[in-house]
Amino acid sequence: MLLGFLVGTIIAGQTFFNFTLDNLRHFGALKAMGASSWRLVRMILLQAALVGAIGWGIGVGGAALFGKVAGGTELAFRMPWQLLVLSGGAVLLICAISALICIWKVVRLEPAIVFKS
């Protein structure tokens, strides 16, 4: 279980970080047009919150649906509210760490990156 959590954490964080790296030129363009670093930080935090909430909702919904379909079989399981809170906290922590790494990258970004090929 711990290994699955670690792999999921790494994949989720890396995916969000890659999204930021892929859009560095856009962040640079926004900086070149006068967007403050604080505005870019708020954009990244909003993206991280939305991605985390949507991903957690899809994951919990899929697990609940599977549990309902598998009810009465050997694959049936319980999903107490504590598990939902713990998984939500873990997703929040993962999103916060990956957002902080992305923020560090974007705040240090030079607006001149827009003009580089």
Salt bridges, closest charged atoms under 4 A:
none
